[in-house]
Amino acid sequence: MDIEGYARRGLLGNDANLREKLTGRILEIKNISREHAWEIANAVIVEAKATVNLQNEILKPVKSGVTMGEFGVGSRGAGDFYTHEKIAEVIGKTSAVVDTSHLDDSGVVCAGGQYIVVNIDGIHSRLSEFPFLAGFHVARAALRDVYVMGARPVAMLSDIHVADDGDIGKIFDHIAGITAVSELTGVPLITGSTLRIGGDMVIGERMTGGVGAVGVSESLTSRIQAKAGDVILMTEGAGGGTVSTAAIYYRMHEIVDETMNVKFIDACEGLMETGLIGNIHAMTDVTNGGVRGDAKEISRTAGVKLVFEEEKMRALVNRKVLSMLEKLGIDYLGVSLDALLVIAPPGYADSIIDCVRKKGVDIDIVGKVTEGEGAELIVGGDVRDFTPRFRESAYTPIKKLVGEHTPRNFDEMKAALDDASARAVEKKRRIVDRIKGSLK
């Protein structure tokens, strides 16, 4: 619980009983005396008062009037993708080979005659109570995002935040999950950061964090290189953090075991060992909003249309995972399957298939790249639209309640984000100019 935010809202609403209410909230979570809880509440209110009605330009935050939940940020759908486009605008043009404007899996810079590939993945927000699983899947995700750029990972780094009342054992369990992947892949975890979420101001046991990875390569397989005439191949997938979360919260815990593998990494290693990676135009992992989301991002970045065959993709989803998703009414094309998507000239398809299957990983051609834009799905001979929904497929009870439908005021919210991101850019420019001016 964010007690600072609670106090600030109370102050803005002129709540005469704020101190008493906050004391009660603190006692619901902390096993302390009422007197001590009262003292904490009083100190929190004192600090919160200092941050109400800020006027200093640096301290005053840019606000859009749109919340993360309303716009679906982090939910890997239309709202999330739009937000990331705005983030790229705030960052602006860079000297990177691949930057955030490409909406790719990792960023790339050139140094010492090699490509340096860097990425960061956050842990699944619903795996806070399962630190080992969270660590395992986020480490695997970080490595995937380096591999799909055509690079070999050389190191990982971690960031973990646990709330004030969280058990320190969570840190050890989480690191064990990350380094299990290290031992399975030979990529070491070499540095990191450990902090409390919000310091003294967030109580409870919540955990969050992320894992980053760094890789090196002499060539790239970034999404922008997808070309009309290419074929699309996909490996088998059993999901990771998302599928595990669905299994946990729907009491189908045995499905979690299906996600514990490094087949994706085995497939990528095979392509590198044989040199086939040099004949591949683009690769990505099926994560952000499932195949639906990845198809949109690739189409936008490369300026092509992607056409998929539903029957071919269905056959590559782990049988037990697919059965669970269908039983729960979850669209498998809209969730993270953690499969490898390969886009390459048709002449190399057979060699790629042979190579990956020799690694014990199934793979098949599931579509093609054509001239045009967007994505299409062929189902039983019929062509259907394949655009992502507002949010990824709802895979937990609370997500089903929130829903996947686009809100009626979506365009208004987008306009608010346009304005907020533009003001953020202006603020950055003013501060940079001010600092540069002081150095003259």
C-alpha positions in Angstrom: 0.0 0.0 0.0 1.3 3.4 -1.0 0.8 5.4 2.3 2.3 8.5 0.8 -0.2 8.5 -2.0 -3.0 7.8 0.4 -2.0 10.8 2.5 -1.6 13.1 -0.5 -5.1 12.2 -1.8 -6.5 12.9 1.7 -4.8 16.3 1.9 -6.1 17.3 -1.5 -9.6 16.2 -0.5 -9.3 18.1 2.9 -10.1 14.9 4.8 -10.4 15.9 8.4 -10.0 12.3 9.6 -6.9 11.5 7.5 -4.5 10.9 10.3 -6.9 8.4 12.0 -7.7 6.7 8.7 -4.0 6.3 7.8 -3.2 5.0 11.2 -5.9 2.3 10.7 -4.5 1.4 7.2 -1.0 1.0 8.7 -2.2 -1.2 11.5 -4.0 -3.5 8.9 -0.6 -4.4 7.6 2.1 -3.8 10.3 2.2 -5.6 13.6 3.0 -2.5 15.7 1.4 -0.5 18.4 -1.3 2.1 17.7 1.0 4.8 19.1 3.8 3.9 16.7 1.3 3.7 13.8 0.0 7.1 14.7 3.6 8.5 14.7 4.2 7.0 11.3 1.0 8.4 9.9 1.9 11.9 11.3 5.4 11.8 9.7 3.9 10.6 6.3 1.4 13.5 6.3 4.1 16.0 7.1 6.2 14.8 4.2 3.1 14.6 1.9 2.2 18.2 2.6 5.7 19.2 1.3 4.8 17.8 -2.1 1.3 19.2 -2.6 0.8 22.0 -5.1 4.4 22.1 -6.4 5.3 25.0 -8.6 9.0 24.4 -9.3 9.3 23.3 -13.0 11.7 20.5 -12.3 9.7 19.1 -9.4 6.2 19.5 -10.9 5.4 16.4 -12.9 3.9 16.3 -16.4 0.3 15.0 -16.2 -1.9 13.6 -18.9 -5.1 13.1 -16.9 -5.1 9.4 -18.1 -4.2 6.6 -15.7 -2.1 3.5 -16.5 -5.0 1.2 -16.0 -7.5 3.2 -18.1 -5.1 3.2 -21.1 -4.0 -0.4 -20.7 -0.3 0.4 -20.3 1.6 -2.8 -19.6 -1.4 -4.8 -20.9 0.3 -5.4 -24.3 -2.5 -4.1 -26.5 -3.4 -1.0 -28.5 -3.1 1.4 -25.6 0.3 0.0 -24.5 1.7 0.1 -28.0 0.6 3.7 -28.4 2.2 4.7 -25.1 5.5 3.2 -26.3 5.3 5.2 -29.5 5.0 8.3 -27.3 7.9 7.2 -25.2 10.1 7.0 -28.3 9.0 10.6 -29.2 10.1 11.8 -25.8 13.5 10.1 -26.1 13.9 11.6 -29.6 16.3 10.8 -32.3 19.4 9.0 -31.2 22.7 7.7 -32.6 21.7 4.1 -31.9 21.5 1.5 -34.7 18.2 0.3 -33.2 16.4 2.5 -30.7 12.9 2.7 -29.1 11.3 4.1 -32.3 11.8 0.7 -33.9 9.6 -1.0 -31.3 12.1 -3.9 -31.4 13.0 -6.4 -28.7 16.3 -4.7 -27.8 18.3 -1.6 -28.4 21.5 -1.7 -30.4 24.6 0.6 -30.6 27.8 0.1 -32.4 31.1 0.0 -30.5 34.6 -1.4 -31.3 33.4 -2.7 -34.6 30.6 -4.8 -33.0 27.0 -4.4 -32.3 26.2 -4.2 -28.6 22.7 -5.3 -27.9 21.0 -4.2 -24.6 17.5 -4.9 -23.2 15.6 -4.9 -19.9 12.5 -7.0 -19.0 10.3 -6.4 -16.0 9.1 -9.4 -13.9 5.5 -10.4 -14.4 3.5 -8.2 -12.0 1.4 -11.1 -10.8 4.3 -13.3 -9.8 5.3 -11.2 -6.8 4.4 -14.1 -4.5 6.4 -16.6 -6.5 9.9 -15.1 -6.6 11.8 -18.1 -8.1 9.3 -18.4 -11.0 9.4 -14.7 -11.5 13.2 -14.7 -11.7 13.4 -17.7 -14.0 10.9 -16.3 -16.5 12.2 -12.8 -16.5 15.8 -14.0 -17.0 14.7 -16.2 -19.9 12.8 -13.3 -21.4 15.9 -11.0 -21.2 18.0 -13.5 -23.0 15.4 -14.1 -25.6 15.3 -10.4 -26.5 19.0 -10.4 -27.1 19.0 -13.6 -29.2 16.3 -12.4 -31.5 18.5 -9.5 -32.5 21.0 -12.0 -33.8 23.3 -11.5 -30.8 24.8 -13.9 -28.3 24.1 -12.8 -24.7 27.3 -12.4 -22.6 25.9 -11.1 -19.2 22.8 -10.4 -17.2 22.0 -7.8 -14.5 19.1 -7.6 -12.1 17.0 -5.1 -10.2 14.7 -6.2 -7.4 12.5 -4.1 -5.2 10.6 -5.6 -2.2 8.1 -3.6 -0.1 8.9 -2.7 3.5 7.2 -5.7 5.1 8.4 -8.3 2.5 10.5 -11.2 3.7 14.2 -11.0 2.7 14.0 -14.6 1.6 12.1 -13.3 -1.5 15.4 -11.8 -2.7 17.3 -15.0 -2.4 14.5 -17.1 -4.0 14.3 -14.6 -6.9 18.0 -14.6 -7.5 18.0 -18.4 -7.4 15.4 -18.3 -10.2 17.5 -16.0 -12.3 20.7 -17.9 -11.8 19.0 -21.2 -12.6 18.7 -19.8 -16.1 22.3 -18.6 -15.9 23.5 -22.2 -15.2 21.3 -23.6 -17.9 22.6 -21.2 -20.6 26.1 -20.2 -19.4 25.2 -16.5 -19.3 26.3 -15.1 -15.9 24.4 -12.6 -13.7 27.1 -10.1 -12.9 25.6 -7.1 -11.2 22.3 -5.7 -9.8 20.4 -3.5 -7.4 18.3 -4.3 -4.4 15.9 -1.8 -2.9 12.6 -1.4 -1.1 9.6 -0.3 -3.2 9.0 3.4 -2.2 11.3 3.1 0.8 9.3 3.7 4.0 6.3 4.9 2.1 5.1 1.6 0.6 4.0 -1.1 3.1 3.1 -4.7 2.4 5.0 -7.5 0.8 4.9 -6.7 -2.9 7.9 -7.4 -5.0 8.9 -6.0 -8.4 12.0 -5.7 -10.5 13.6 -6.7 -13.8 16.5 -8.4 -15.5 18.6 -6.9 -18.2 20.9 -8.6 -20.7 23.8 -7.5 -22.9 24.9 -9.3 -26.0 27.3 -8.8 -28.9 27.0 -9.5 -32.6 28.5 -8.8 -36.0 25.1 -8.7 -37.8 21.5 -8.1 -36.8 18.1 -9.7 -37.3 16.0 -6.6 -36.3 12.3 -6.4 -37.2 12.8 -3.6 -39.7 14.6 -6.0 -42.1 11.5 -8.1 -42.8 10.8 -8.1 -46.5 7.9 -9.0 -48.8 8.4 -12.5 -50.1 9.8 -13.8 -46.9 8.2 -16.7 -45.0 7.3 -16.7 -41.4 8.4 -19.7 -39.2 7.4 -20.3 -35.6 8.8 -22.7 -33.0 6.8 -24.6 -30.4 5.8 -22.5 -27.4 4.5 -23.3 -23.9 4.5 -19.7 -22.5 6.3 -18.3 -19.5 5.2 -15.8 -17.0 1.8 -15.1 -18.5 0.8 -18.8 -18.9 2.2 -19.5 -15.4 0.1 -16.7 -14.0 -3.0 -18.0 -15.6 -2.3 -21.5 -14.3 -1.7 -20.3 -10.8 -4.8 -18.1 -10.4 -7.1 -20.7 -12.0 -5.7 -23.4 -9.8 -4.2 -25.4 -12.6 -0.8 -25.4 -11.0 0.5 -28.5 -12.9 0.7 -26.4 -16.1 3.5 -24.3 -14.6 5.9 -27.2 -15.1 5.2 -27.0 -18.9 6.8 -23.5 -19.0 10.0 -24.5 -17.3 12.4 -25.0 -20.2 15.0 -23.2 -22.4 13.9 -24.5 -25.8 13.8 -21.0 -27.3 17.4 -20.5 -26.4 18.4 -24.0 -27.7 16.8 -23.1 -31.0 18.6 -19.8 -31.3 21.9 -21.4 -30.4 21.4 -23.9 -33.1 20.9 -21.1 -35.7 24.0 -19.4 -34.5 26.2 -22.5 -34.4 25.3 -23.4 -38.0 25.7 -19.9 -39.3 22.0 -19.8 -40.5 21.5 -16.7 -38.4 23.2 -14.7 -41.2 20.4 -15.7 -43.7 17.6 -14.6 -41.4 16.0 -11.2 -42.0 14.2 -10.8 -38.6 13.4 -12.7 -35.4 11.2 -11.9 -32.4 9.8 -13.8 -29.5 6.0 -14.2 -29.3 5.4 -12.1 -26.1 3.9 -8.6 -26.3 0.2 -9.3 -26.7 0.9 -12.6 -28.4 1.2 -13.1 -32.1 -1.4 -10.4 -32.6 0.8 -7.8 -30.9 4.1 -8.8 -32.5 2.5 -8.9 -36.0 1.3 -5.3 -35.6 4.8 -4.1 -34.4 6.7 -5.9 -37.2 4.2 -4.6 -39.8 4.5 -1.0 -38.6 8.3 -1.1 -38.3 9.1 -2.8 -41.6 6.3 -1.4 -43.7 4.9 -4.8 -44.8 1.9 -7.1 -44.3 2.1 -10.3 -42.4 -0.2 -13.2 -43.2 -0.6 -16.1 -40.7 -2.2 -19.5 -40.9 -4.1 -20.2 -37.7 -4.0 -24.0 -38.1 -0.2 -24.1 -38.4 0.3 -21.9 -35.3 -2.2 -23.9 -33.2 -0.2 -27.1 -33.8 2.9 -25.5 -32.3 1.3 -24.5 -29.0 2.0 -27.0 -26.1 -1.0 -29.3 -25.9 -1.5 -29.0 -22.2 -1.1 -25.2 -22.3 -3.5 -24.9 -25.3 -6.1 -27.1 -23.5 -5.9 -24.9 -20.5 -6.3 -21.7 -22.5 -9.2 -23.0 -24.5 -10.9 -24.3 -21.3 -10.7 -20.9 -19.8 -11.8 -19.1 -23.0 -8.4 -17.3 -23.4 -7.4 -16.5 -27.0 -4.0 -18.2 -27.4 -3.1 -15.7 -30.2 -3.3 -12.8 -27.8 -1.0 -14.1 -25.0 2.7 -14.6 -24.6 3.6 -18.0 -25.9 7.4 -17.5 -25.7 7.8 -19.1 -29.1 10.5 -17.9 -31.6 9.2 -16.2 -34.8 11.7 -16.3 -37.7 11.3 -14.3 -40.9 13.6 -15.4 -43.7 13.8 -15.9 -47.5 11.9 -19.1 -48.5 15.1 -20.7 -49.8 16.4 -21.0 -46.3 13.2 -22.3 -44.7 14.1 -26.0 -44.9 17.6 -25.5 -43.5 16.2 -23.5 -40.6 13.6 -26.2 -39.9 16.1 -29.0 -40.0 18.5 -27.1 -37.7 16.0 -26.2 -35.1 14.4 -29.7 -35.0 17.9 -31.2 -34.5 17.9 -29.2 -31.2 14.8 -31.0 -30.1 12.5 -28.1 -30.8 9.5 -28.3 -33.2 9.2 -25.6 -35.9 7.1 -25.0 -39.0 6.2 -22.4 -41.6 3.2 -20.5 -40.3 2.8 -17.6 -42.7 4.3 -15.2 -45.2 5.3 -11.5 -45.6 3.6 -9.6 -48.5 3.4 -6.0 -49.7 1.0 -3.9 -47.8 0.4 -3.1 -44.1 -1.2 -4.7 -41.0 -1.7 -8.4 -40.5 -4.2 -11.1 -41.6 -5.1 -14.4 -40.2 -6.3 -17.3 -42.4 -8.8 -19.6 -40.5 -10.2 -22.5 -42.5 -9.6 -20.7 -45.7 -11.2 -17.5 -44.6 -9.2 -14.3 -44.2 -9.8 -12.5 -40.9 -8.4 -9.3 -39.4 -5.5 -9.9 -37.1 -5.1 -6.6 -35.2 -4.4 -6.6 -31.5 -7.2 -5.9 -29.1 -7.0 -3.0 -26.6 -5.5 -5.3 -24.1 -3.9 -8.7 -24.4 -6.1 -11.7 -23.9 -7.6 -11.7 -20.4 -5.9 -14.6 -18.6 -6.8 -14.1 -15.0 -10.2 -13.6 -13.2 -9.4 -9.9 -12.6 -8.3 -9.3 -16.2 -11.6 -10.9 -17.4 -13.4 -8.3 -15.3 -11.4 -5.5 -16.7 -12.0 -6.7 -20.2 -10.2 -6.4 -23.6 -12.5 -3.9 -25.3 -11.4 -0.5 -26.5 -12.9 2.3 -24.4 -15.3 4.7 -26.1 -13.0 7.7 -25.3 -9.8 6.1 -26.6 -9.2 8.9 -29.1 -9.6 11.5 -26.4 -7.1 9.7 -24.2 -4.7 9.5 -27.1 -4.9 13.2 -27.6 -4.2 13.7 -23.9 -1.1 11.5 -24.3 0.0 13.5 -27.3 -0.2 16.7 -25.3 1.6 15.3 -22.3 4.4 13.8 -24.3 4.9 17.0 -26.2 5.1 19.0 -22.9 7.6 16.5 -21.6 9.8 17.1 -24.6 9.5 20.8 -24.1 10.4 20.5 -20.5 13.4 18.4 -21.3 14.6 21.0 -23.9 14.2 23.9 -21.5 16.2 22.1 -18.7 18.9 21.0 -21.1 19.3 24.5 -22.6 19.4 26.0 -19.1 22.2 23.6 -18.0 24.1 24.1 -21.2 23.8 27.9 -20.7 25.2 27.7 -17.2 28.3 25.9 -18.5 29.2 28.6 -20.9 
